[in-house]
Amino acid sequence: MRHVYTGKRKSLVLAIMMAGTALPLAAQETEIEEVVITGSLIRGTPLDAALPVEVFSAAELLETGSPTALDFAKTLTAGGPITGEAYYFGGSGNTGNVSFNLRGIGSDKTLTLFNGRRTPQNASIFPSSVTGRVEILKDGAAVTYGADATGGVVNFITEDSYQGFELSSSYKGGFDSDGDWNVSAKGGWDVGDSNLMVAAEWDHRSRLQTKERDFASLPYGVNPAPWSGLTNLAGWVPRASLPAEPGNTANSEWGTPLGLASDFTQSSCEAVGGVFVGAFTCNYGYIPFYNIVEENDIYRLFGQITTQMSDSMEFYARTAYSRVHTPEAYGSPSQPVVRGPAQTSGLTYQLYAPVSNPYVDEFVQRSGWANNPLSAITQGFTPITYRAFAHGGNDTFAGSGLHSTPNENEARYWHIATGLTGEFENQISYDFAITYNQVDLRSSAPDIMGGRLQNALYGFGGPNCDAQDQDPNRLGIQNPAQAGVGDCMYWNPFASNFASQPELGLANPSYDPNLQNPLELREWIFNDRYGETTSWNATVDLVFSGQTGIELPGGNIAWGAGLQYRDTKNRETNPDPIYNGATPCFWPEQRPLDPNDPEYNGCTPDGPGPFFFFGIDPPDSTKQDQRSAFGELNLPLLDDLVMTAAVRHEAFSGDLSATVYKVSGKYDLTDNLSFRGSYGTNYQAPGAGLSPGEVNNGVNSYTIAGGDWRGATTITATGIEPETATVWSTGAIWQSEGFDVSHSFQFILDYFSIETEDELGLLASANDIASSVFSIAPDGSGSVPTNRTALADCSHPLVGRVQFNGGVCNQGVTTANDFANITTEFGNGPGQTTNGFDVQARYSFPAFAGDMRLGLTLTKVEEFSFGETVLDGFQLDPGDDRLGTLNFATIAQAAPEWRANLNVNYGQGDHNFRFVLSYIDGVKDERYYNDDGSVNEAALVPGGFQPGTTTPFGPSYYGVDPGGWLSGDLHWVWDHEWASFSASVTNITDEAPPASRQEFGYDPRIGNPLGRVFEVGVRKTF
């Protein structure tokens, strides 16, 4: 809620009142018109110093270079890994969309507010030009704000009475791209008893390609993460005649295997930048086709009116609009086959090229299969694994100079809030508000339709091919007389169809310019997979507060009480019947059936859709309403001891409810030393978008399979309950003079503890299931390797959640190379526990002809543990402390032990200089450690042979234990009489982010890939 008391206070006095806030308001003699209280219902109460709140004023943000929402979120020492960078592998739609992650327990557990009102979880929507300050409550706040505030609250607060007109702009560059810039304008006018303020902003980020950063362009033997064995240089199995009646295994569908013919040699594989692994695997590095930073634009509009209706009533209305747009987010040239149009299950043998395909003959001659006596009875070829576009890129949809397939992502946000605040004649204050939020997400993620590609292999490709099927017993069009005739085209699946590896400038020795696939055919096999999701909610708040008239030794008991109603709806709109679930299988003659059904012909019960890699998305519409009542008492037990007690009951549709409470207090032992603490419960209810029993088909990067991306199916469990949490903190505050009466010193030490139970999320990650099933070391290996050679335990309790290539697990034979998909569940999973210390300190004093301010914020995490992971009655993980590890398979991701910011600020006259030193502790990659803490060297050995040799690769320790990241920034602000000018150099020493064995070579959720950056800005007020 947003609660205000008026009256001008000097900020030095305010800083003492706030005991426990950050440094921003330390020594400026500006006047404060009002104070917004984050974490309290009671209007008229000073900022509750019993709660740990950090405050960042607009002046402080300007002194630190006016950071973007992404930069700001990454620098918070109490924060954890966040979205917002161009991290395609964590969901390309997250680019530019920044969600805070206080305490590192997940962004869904940090509540974001705008002037005390709920907003979408994206800090990019808030206009920086009108932000008066940002308050961060580092404590559970469900009792005040309702669900989703377990980790804390971030409250963006606008100015209230701006007059004038301001233009500002900034540009940053020096990092091998066209640079980033910001342009903003705002105006404010007093009209009678009203104040009107409007603003418009535009932020632009330019593309930064991976080739511009060494850590993102490492050789396979150093960082094998962004390499895949699923490529367009495949091993092909020659087959005899097709069986008269197709069965549900590779041999019964495609015929007797006759041997192996490879589409490459070691030299031709390496000629296009590949790594030779074996006769049917030429690993390709896909990261050159991606970008570290994607082009991104954020547009913001804001309007606000405040009107003093009377001496005791104020009306306000605010509206904010934001558009976050990434026109092209580049991924792989095409996605690999993880499921296909064949009747056999899995990712192998999913396609068939008959010898009637005119491109087969060139392959037969080049591969040497023509010299095999069995070539005379060969009727077709099936690839072991396949990807239509890989080494050669894909210019079909790419922009100028790029060679891959882009997504488009757009998010539009609306926030409207209006209400009345005031006071009755009996001195009871009221706060009535109506808030409306709407989020429109629009995205595309192109993928290949397997049925179309198979038809093209048969000779029936292209948008204008209308040949009729003459054999209903076999999937796909069967009409030999019409194959390749007229508008019907053949697909060339072999190495002869691409000229080069364009990103590396490497010529393909197998290329034949007469054998390229035409543009029209390439376009036809793809589908945009375009979809829209609209989410909106309306909230009505009514809060009263006042004095009880009951006196305690410390003063009168104050109270606050209120009601809240919130209605939330979600609606998906996917207009394309190929994507929206109307096409649940690869072929029209298929329907989802159990494999044991006698009519089963290849489409599994989950209805995976017609795409090689991604799933379909049947549109749905869901809603949820919430009703809550809450109350708070402020108890001044003594002059130096104040306690607060609060309770909230919230009921949700679906017969879900939760009651939470919180007590907090502050004790002033002396004029200099105070103690504070809080204890409370929090909760998070299942979101409106959850549908029990819903099946979502996606993909996952599997450690046990060398990082390969394969299928992952998530089923939403029934009987989901609200997640609960216990949050408590205790701390001490010291504030005094320093070494001189003109000096000021403050030191704050807080201990925090958060324990969640029945956490909403995956009951077990698909990665953990795969690693548990494929847990047997092959002969000759002392430990379980992660290069796809680990053997399956076919009697494992979770083996039923694994979809094997061919549908069968053979003990001692089936390896991690032989699965296509893992199924897991979303529901009430294992909880998390985290605790540690926050330190805040500041020291200010006059120096020379100006003022010096020293500041420190530091967070030391003592524990970051996960509870027991149990699925289908099997214990996957007994639970352990994951502090200081990457936590690759978990939602919260990396958990650094230390994070700290040290700043030195000097102001003299119109000039201000600030130096900031930031540190983030390194994290070990737990994927490569044994249970006893030793390094699993077998897991560090990538498969394949060193270029030009038959020598295997050795272990690579890249990113296993990278160490921390220390960087320094320098900022200068000059308040000239004409305008305010600023200049910054961030990451002065051009430090690279810590190494991480991930696709980009670093962790985008924590690190910054830009290197040294120069920024200049100007701000003109009229």
N, C-alpha and C positions, 0 to 999 in steps of 0.2 A: 504494500500500500504506500501511498505518498502522503506524508504527514508533515505539516509545516508549522513553524512558529516564526513570527515576524519580529522586527526590531533589529537595528544595526549592531553588529558586533565586530570588533577588530579581530583579524584572523589569528593574531597571537593568542588572544583569549580563547578563541574557538579551538585552537590547537591543543590547549590544555584540557578543555572540555572533552576533546575527542580521544584523549589518552589511549593510543592503540591504533591510530590511523597511520597512513603512510606519510611521506615527506612533503607532498606538494604544497601544503599551506604553511610551510614552516616560518617564513620570515617576510611576508609581503604585507604591507600596510593597506591592503584593499579592504573595502567594506562589504560585508555579507548581508544581503537583503533577507535571505531566508535559509533555513537548513532543512534538507530533506532527510528523513530518518529511514534508513534501510534496516529492517529487522524489528520494527515496533509498530503496534497498532495505535499507540496513545499519542494523540496530537498535543503539542505543547511541552513534551518531554525533551530535554536536551539529548543529544546523540548518546546512545546507550553504550557507554564505555565498557560495559560488562561483556560486550560482544566484539570479536576481532574484526574490525572494518578497516580496509585500506581505501583512501580517497586520492584520486588523481584529478587535479584541477585542470582547466583548460590551459592555464599559464604553465603548469608543469609539463603538460603534453607538448606545448609549443617549445619549451626549453629542451625537450628530448627529440626534436626534429619532426613533430607532428606525425607520429607513427600511424600507419594504417591499422585497421582492426586486426589484420593478420600479424603484423609486427608486434602490436601491443599484447595480443594474447600469448604470443610465443615468449615474451619477456617476463611474464608473471612467474615469480618463484613458487607460488602456491598452485600453479597450473600444471597440467600434464600435456601429453601429446594431443595435437589438434588437427582438424582438417583445414583446408583452404588453399594449400599449394596445389600445383598441377599434378596431383598424384593419381594418375590414371588407375593404378592397381588397387587403390582404395575406393574407387568409384569416381569416374571422371566428372560426374555432376557436382562433386564437392569443391571443384575449383572456384575460388572466390567466395565460397560460403564458409564462414568462420564460426565455429561453435566452441565456446569456452569449455574447459575440462578441468574444473577446480579439483584439486587433490588427485588428479589422474585416474579417477575411478570411472570415467565415462562421461561424455558430454551430455548424455541424457539425464544426468544427475546434477547438472548445473542449470539453474533457472535464470533466464535473461529477462530483464525488465526494462521498460522505457518509461521514465518518470513514474516508476513504481507500478506500472501495469504490465501484465504478461504480454510477451511478443513472441514471434517465431525465434527459434534457436539459431539465429544468424546475426552476428555482430556487424556484418557488412552493410546492413540496412540502415544503420543509424548515421545521420548527417553529422560529420565532425565539426562543421563550421558553427553549429548552434549548440554543441555540447558544452555545458557549463562545467561538468565534472562527471567522473565515473566512480561509483562507490562499489566496493567489492566486499561482501560479507562472507568471511571464510568460516562459516559455521552452518550447520543444518538449519533450515528455515521453513520446513513444511508447516509448522504450527502457525506461521504468519501468512505464508503465501500459498499453501496447499502443496500438491504433489510436485515432484521433480526437483526439489531443492536440497537433496541430501548433501551434496558436496559444497553448496553455497549458492550465492546470488550475485549476479553482476547487474548493476542498475545504472543505466545511462540517463543522465539528468540534463535537460536543456536549460538554457537561459530563459528568464521569465519576462524581462522588460527591456529588451534591446531597442535602441533608437539609433538610426543612422543607416549607412549602406557600406558594405564591405566586399571587396573583390580580392581573391587570393589565388595563387597558382604555385605549383612546385614541379620540379623535374629532377629525376634521379637517373643516373647512367653510369657508365664505366664498367659494365659487366657483360659485354659482348652481345648486346641486343640493341634494339632501337630505343630502349629506355622506358621508364614509367613516368606518368604525369598525373597531376590532379588540377582541376579547375573548379572553383566554387564562388558563389555569390550569395549574399544574404542582405536582407533589408528589414528594418523595424521602424514602426511609427506608433506614436501615442495619438489616439483619437478619442478625445473626451476621457472617459474612465476606462478605456480599453487600450490594449497594446496588441498590435498585429506584427507578426514576424513571419517571413517567408525565406526559403533558401533553396538553392539548386546546386548539385555537385556532379562531377564526372571524374571517375578514376579510371585510368587505363594502364594495363600491364602488357608489355610486349613479349613476344615469343622468345624463349631462350632454348636453343637446341642442345641436345645431349652432347654433340660433338665438341661443344665449347667448353666442356668440363672433363678433365682427365678422369675424375673419380666415377663419372658416368659412362666412360668409354674404355673400360678395362678389358684386358684379354680374358678369354674363357678360363685359362688356368689360374687367374687371380680371383675373379668374381664370376662364377658360373651361374649366378641367379638369373640374369636376363638372357639365358640361352635355352632353346627348346629342341628336343629331338623329334618333334612333330612338325615336319617341314614338307615343302614341295619337291625335295630331292628324296625320293622314297625307295624302299625296297618293294618289289612287286613279285607276287607269287603266280607263276603260270598255272593255269587250270585246264583240265580236260573238259569234255563236253558238259554242258549244264545238265543237272538231273532233270528228269521229266517232271517230277513234282518237287518244287523247292521246299526244303526243310528249314529248321530254325537254328542250324549251325552253319559255320562258314563252308564246310565241305558239302553238306547236304543242300546248300543253296547255290554255291558257285561251282561245285565240281571237285574232282580229285586234284590235290596239289601235286605239281610235277617238279618243283625245285624252287629256285630263287633267282631273280634277275634284278640287278641293281641299276638304278637310274643315274648312278654316279660312281666315280672312282675316288680314291683319296685325293688325287691331284685336282680333279674337277670340283670336288667338294671344297677344298681349300682355296681354289681359284676365285670363288665367290664369297670368301670370308668365313666359310663353314669350318667345323671341327669334325674330323672323321672319327666316328665311334665304332662303326662296324658296317657290315655289308648292307644293312637296311636303315642306318641312322647317320645322317649328316646334320649335326647340331647347327642351328643358326642363331645368331645373336640378333634379337629383335629390337634392342634398345636404340640403335641408330635411327629407327623410324619414329621414335617418340620424342617428346620435348620435355625438358625439365620444368619449364614454365610455359604455359599456354597463353596465347593472346586472350585477354579478358577485359571486359568493360563493366563498370558499375555506375549506374545512374541513380541519383536520389533527388526527390522533391520533398519539401517539408513546408507545412503551414501551421501556424499556431495563433490563437487569439485568447487573450485573458481579459476578463471584464470584471471590474469591481461593481457588483450589482448594488451593494449597499455597504455600510460600514462593517457588516458582519457576514457578508456573502460574496463569494467569488465564483464566477463561471469560467470554464476553460474548454477549449476544443482544440485538438491536435490531430493532424493527419500526416502520415509519412508514407512515401511510395519509393520502392527501390526495384531496380531491374539489374540482375547479375547475368551477364551473357558471355558465354564462351562459344564463338561461332564455329571453331574447329578444334576439337581435342583429339590429337592424333594417337592412335593405338597401333596395333600390329597391322600389316597389310591385309591380312585376313586371319580369322581365328581357326584353330585346328579342329579336326573332327574329334569330338568326345562322345558323340552319338551319331548314328547315321541312318540312311534309308534301307540298310540291309535288314533281313529278318533276324540275323544273328545279333546278339546284344554286345555292347562295349564299343571301344574306339578302334578296333582292328577289323580289317577285311570288310569295310563298310561300303566300298564302291567296286564297280566292275567295269573294266574296259574291254569290250569284245574285240576280236581280231578284225572285225569289219570296220572298226574305228580307223580312219586313214592315218592317224598319228601313231598307231601302234607299230607299224612296220619300221619306221625310223628308230623307235626305241628298241625293237627286237634286234636290229642290225647293230646299233651302237652299243648295246649292253652285251652283245655276244651270244644272246640266247638263240639266235638264228643258227649257230653252229652246234647246238645241242640236238641230238636225234629226237628228243621229245617235242621239239618245236613243231614237228609235223602234226602232232595231235593236240597242240595247244589251241584252245578256242577263246581264251580271254585271260585277263590279268586282274588280280586284286591287290591293292596296296596294303602293306601291313599296317601302317599309319599314314595319315595324309593331311596336308594343309594346302589349299589351292594357291595361295600367294605367300611367299616367305622371302627367300634370298633375293628375289628379283623385284621386291616392292610391288606396289599397285598404284598406278597413276590414274585409275578409273575415276576416282572422286577427289583426288588430291589437289590442293592449291599449287600455285606456281612454285617450283623448286622443291616440292615435297613429294613423297613417294609412298604414301600410306593411306589408310581409310579413316577419315575423321568422324567423330561424333559431334553433335551440336547439343549444347545444354543451355537452358534458360530458366531462371527463377525470377518470379515477380512477387513482390511482397506489398501488402497494404496493411497499415496500422492506423486505426481511427479510435480516438479516446475522447470522451467528453464527460463533464460532470460538474458538480457543485460542491464547494467546500465552504464551511462557515461555522457560525456559533449561534445557538439559540440564546434567548434572554437569560435562561438559567445556567448559562456558561457551559452547556454541553455542546461539544463540537461534533460536527457531522462531515462525512465524506461520502458522496454518492457519485458513482461512476459507471459508465457503460463503455466497454472496450470491444472492438471488433478487429480481428486479424484474418487475413486471407493470404494463402500461399499458392501460387500456380507454378508447377514444375513441368517443364517441357523438355523432352530429351529424345535423342535417337542414338542407337547403338547398332549399326549395320552388321548383319551376319548373312552367311550363305545358306540358302534353302537347299538341303541335301537332295530332295527329290528332283529339283530342277537340274542340279549338277549331274545326277545320275542319268536323267533323260538326255542331257547333252552328251554324255559319254556314249549313249546309245545312238546319237545322231538326231535327237529331237529337241535341240536347244533353240532358244530365241523367242522373242515375244510374239512372233507371227507364225510360228509353227503350229499347225492344226492337225497333225497326223493322228489317226484314231488307233487306239490300242486293240490288238487282235488276239491277245492272250490274257484273259482275266485271271488266270491262275498264277501269273508271275507279276511282281510289283514293277511298276514303270511301264512306259509305252513299248510295246512289242509289235513292230511293223517293218520288217526288213526292207520291203520295197520302197518305203518312203523315207528311210533314214538318210539324212544329209541331202535331201531333195528339196528344191525350192527354197523356202524361207527357213527350213530346218537345218540347224548347224550342229557340227560335232565340237566337242570340247577336247583340247589337247592338255592332258594332265602331266606331261613329261617335261624334263629339263630343257627341251628344245624350244619352249615357248617364251623364255625371257632373255633379254639381251645382257643384263649385267646386274651387279649389286650396286644400285645407283648412289646410295649414300656413301659408299666407300670407293666408288669409281672403279670397280673390278669387273672386267669382262667375263662373260660366261662362255667357256669354250664349247659348250654343247648347243649353243643357240643357233637356230635356223630362222632367218627373218621371214621365211615363207610359212612358218608354222605357228605364228602368234595367234592367240585367241582374239577375235575382233572385239572392239569396244562395246558394240551392241550386246554381244553375248555376255561379256563381263558384267555389264550393268544389270542384265536380266536375272542373273543367278543370285543377286543380293536383294535383301529387303531392309528398309531403313529401321524397322522395329521402333517406330515413332509412337510415343505415348505421352499422355498428359495426366497429371494428378493435381487435383484441387483440394486443399484443406482449408477449412475456415472454422473459426470459433467466436462466440460472443459471450462476454462475461459481464455480469452485473454485480457490483460491489456496493455494500452499504455498511459503513462503519461509524460508530458513535464512540466518543471518549469524553472523559471529564474527571471531576474530583468526587470522591465518595462522601466527603465531609468527615471521614473517620481519621482522626489524628493519631499518628504513631510518633515516637520520640524524634524521628527524623523528618516528619512532615506529614502531609495529607496523602492518603492512599488514592492513587489515580487508577482509572480503569479504562478499558477499551473493549468493545464488543461489536460483532458484526455478522453479516450473512453474505454468502456468495453463491451465485448460480452461474454455471458455465456449460455451454452447449457446444459440442464439437462434432464436425462432420468431415468425412473424407469421401472423395469421389474420383475414380479413375475413368479416363476416357481414352480408349485405344481404338481408333476407327478402322484400322486395317485388319480384316478377318484372318490374315496370315499370322498376325501377332496377337490378336486379342483372345485367343482360345477357341475360336471357331474352327481352327485347323489344329487339332490336338496331336496329330501324327504326321509322319512324312508323306503319306500317300492317302488319297481320298478313300481307297478301299480298306484302309485300316481303321480300327477303333481300339481304344485302350482296353486291354484285357490282361488277366493274369496269365503268366507264361504256361501255367498248367491247363489253361482252357483249351479244349480241342480246336477252337477256331482262332487261337492266337497266331498272329502272323507278323510279330515284330514290334508292336506298339505297346509299351509297358503301361501299367495301370495309372501311373502318374500323369500320363498324357504330356510327354516332354515337348511336343511341338515339332515344327519342321526344320529347325535350325541345327547346324553342326555343333555349335558351342553354347550359345545363350538359350535361355528358356523363353516361353511365351508368358503373357501376363493377362489372364482373364480379368477384365475390369470388374471392380466391385465397388460397392457404396456402403459405408459404415457410419455409425453415429454413436455418440456417448454423451450423456449429460451428468453433471456433477452438482451436488448441493452440499453446502457446508455451513456450519455455525462455529464461531470461535470467540474466545474472550481472553483478556490479559489484565493482570493487576501489577501495578508498580508499588512496591512496598518499601518505603523509607524507614527501615527498622531502627536505624540510628542516624545521627548526623553523618557518620562516616561509613554506613553500611546500608546499601540499597539492594533489594531483591526484586526480581520480576518472575511471575509465574503465568503461563499461558497454556491453553488447551484448544484443540480443534477437532471436530468430528466432521468427516467428509464421507458422503455416500455417492456411489456411482451406479449407473445403470448396469444391469446384470447382477444385481444383489451383491455388489462389492462395497465394502466400507472399511474405514480405518479411523481410529482415534489416536491422536498424537498429543504429546505435551512437551513442555520445556520449562526449565527453571534456570535462572541465571542471576548472578550477583556480582557486586563490586564492593570491596572493603578498602578504605583509605587508612592504612596503618599510620602513616605520617603525612606531612605535607608533600613529601617527595616520593613515597613508596605506596603503591596500591596493588591489590590482588583482585583477580577476577576469575570467573569460571561460569560454565553453563553445562547443562545436561538435558538431553531431550531425545525424543524418538521422531523418526521421519518415515516417509513411505513414498512409493511410486506405484501408481495403478497401471494396469495394462492399457495401452493406448487405444484410441478409437479405431485405429487402423488394423487391429488384430482380429483375425477371424479364425476361431478354433477349427482345426482340421484342414486349413488352407495349405496347399502345396506350392512351394516356390522352387523353381529349378534355376540354379545359378552355377557359378564356377568358383574354384578355390585353388590356391597355390599349395601344392603338397610337398612338404619337406622330404618325405620318404621317397618321393618320385623325382628327386633332383630339382624341386621347385616347379615342375610342370603344372600348368593350369588344366584342371580336369573338372568334371561335373560335381556339383554339390547340391543335394536336394534337402530343403528344410521344410518340415511339417510342423505347423503350429499345434501345440498340445491343447487338449481340452482341460477344463478345471483350473485355469490359471488364476492365481491369487495375487493380491498386491504384494510387491516387494517391501520389506521393512528394513529399518536401519536404526541403530543407536549411535548418537553423535554426542561427544562431550569434549570439553576443552577447559584448560585452566592456565592462568598466566600471571605474570608480575610486570608492573609498569614502574619505571623509575624516571622522574623528570626533575631537573634542577638546573641551577646555574652551572657553568663549566668552570674553567680555570679563572674566569673573571666574571664580574657581575654583568658585563655586557654579552656574555656567552650564554647559550642555551643548549641543554643536553637532554635527550630522551632515549631511553633504552627499554625495549619491550621483549619479553620472552613468553611465548605461548606454546603449550602442548596441546595437540589435537588427536582425537581418536574417532574413527568411523568404522562401524561394523555393520555390513549389510547381510541380510538373510533372504532366502528364496528369491535371489536376484533374477530379474527379468532378462532373459538372454538365451543363448544356446545351452542346452543341457550338457552338451559336449561339442567341441569343435570338430568339424570334418577332418581337420588335420590330425587331431589327437586320435580319432577313430582309426584312420589309415595307419598311423605309426604303431598303434596297438595291435592291429591285425597283422601287419607286415613287420614282424618283430623277430624273425629268425635269421641269424647270420648265415650266409652261404658258406660252403666249404672253403677253407683257406682264409676266412676273415675272422679276426678275433672279436670284432664288435659289429653291430648292425650298421651297414653303410646306408647312405642316403642317395645313392646314384642309380636307383631303380632296381637293384639286384637283390634287395632283402626278400626273403621267402615269406610266404603267407602261412599263418597258422589256420588251417582250414577247419579246425575244431573250435576256434575262438568264439566266445558268446556273441560277439558283434559281427561275425562274418556275414550274417544276413543283411547287414546294412551296406555291404560292398557289392557293387555291380561289376562282375568280372567279365573281361572280354571272352566272348563265347559262352558266358553264363555259368561256368564251372570252375571251382577251385580244386586244384590237384596238389595234395600235400607233397612237399619236396620239389615241386616243379613250378607252381605259380609264383610269380614275383611281383614286386611293386610296379613293374612295367605292364602288368596284365590286368589293371582295373581301370574303369571308366568313370565311376561315380560313387559317392558316399552319401548316405542319407542320415540326417540327424534331426533333432527336434528343438523347437523354440518353446520355452516355458519358464518355470521357476527352477533355475539352475543353482550352481554353487555360489556362495556369497564371497565377499571380499572383506578384508580387514586391512586398514592402513592407519598408522599413527606416526607422529614425529613432532618436530619443533619448528616454530617460526621465530625468527629474530628480526626485529626492526630497530634501527638506531639512527639518530641524527645528531649532529653537532653543528651549531651555527655561531659565527662570530664575525665581528668587523675585521677587515683585512685591507691594509693600504687605504685606498679611498673608496672601497666598496665593501661588499659582504661576501663571506665564504660560507658555504653549506656543504657538509659532508653527510652522506647517507648510505645506509646499508639495509638491504632486505635479503633474507636468507631463509631457506627451508631445508631442513635435514629430516629425511624420512627414515624412521626406525624400522618400520615393518610395512610390507606390501604383500599380503598373502591371499591365496585363494583357498576356498573350502574344498571338501571332498567332491570329486566328480564321479557320479554314478549314472550309468545308462543301461537300461534293460537289466538292472540288478547287478551289473558288472562294474567294479570300481576301476575306472580309468586312471584316476589320480587320487592319492590319499589326501592331497592338499599340501601346499608347501609355500614357503616365503619366496616370492619372485622379485624381491627388491634387487635393483641393480642389474636386471636382465631385460632383454629385448621384448620378451613375452609376445613372440611373433604370432601365436595362435589365439591371442585373447583380444577382446574388444578394446580394453584400456591401453594396450600396447606398452611401450617402454616405460620403465619405472626407475629413473635416476635417483640416486641416494641424496645428492646435493644439488641445489640450484641457488645461485646468489647473484645479486646485482650490487655493485659498489659505484656510487657517483660522487663526483666532486664538482660543485657548482660555484662559479664566481661571477658576481654581478657588480658592475661599476658604471654608474650613469646610465647611458642608453645601451650599453653592451652587456651581454650575458654569455658566459662560456660554461659548457658542461662537458665533462668527460665521464663516460659510463663504461665500466668494466663488467662483463657478464660471464658467468661460468655455469656450464651444465655438465654434470658428472657423466662419465661414460657408462655404458651398459654392456654386459656380456651377452653374447648370443647363445641362449640356452639350448638351441637346437644341436649344438656341437659339443655338448658336455655330457659326460657320464654321470650317473647318480652320485658317485663318490667325489665329484668335482673335477675329475681329470678330463682332459680334452679327448674327444672321440676322433682320433685321426682318420679312421675309416670313413667317417662322415665328411671329411674335408677333402677327399680325393674325388675329383670329378672324373666321370668316365671319358674314354676316348684316348686319342694319341696326339702327342705333340706334333706341330706342323712339320710335314715332310719326313716323319720318322714313324717307327713302330714302337716308340718309347711311351709308356703310359705317363699320365700326369702324376705329379706328386701332390701332397696335401698343400692346400692354400689356407693360410691363417688370416686372410683378409677379413676384417670386420668381426672376428671372433671375440676380441677384447680390445676395442679401439681406443680406450682412454677418453678423457673429457674434452670439452671445447671451451676455450677461453678467447674472448674477442673484446676489442675496445672500440668505442665510438666517440667522436668529438663533434659537438654541436655549438654553433654560434648564432646569436640573435642580436640584431641591431635595430633598435626602435628609433629610427630616424624621424625627424619631424614630418617628412613627406610620406614615408611608408615604413613598414617593418620588413627587414630583410633577414634571411636565414641561410645558413650553409652548414652542411654536415658531411662528415666522412665516417661511414660505418664500416666496421671490420677493418680497421686501419691497417693491420698487418696482413690482410688478405688470407685469413685462415680458411682452410677447407673444412667442411663439416666432418665430424667423426665418421670413419669408415663403417659401413654396414653391409652385410651380405644380402642386400635387397636389390631390386631391379635397377634403381638409379645409383647404386653404390653408396647411398647415405640414407638416413631416415628422414623423409620429408615432413613427418609429423612433429619433429623437433628441430632439425637442422635447417640452415639457410644456405641455398646453393649459389647465391649471387657473388660471393667474394667481396672484394673492396667496392664500395658504392659511394659515389659523390652525389650530393643532392643540394639544390639551391631552391629558394622560395621567396616569394614576395607577397605582402599583405597590405592592401591600401584601404583605409577607412575614410569615408567622405562625411 
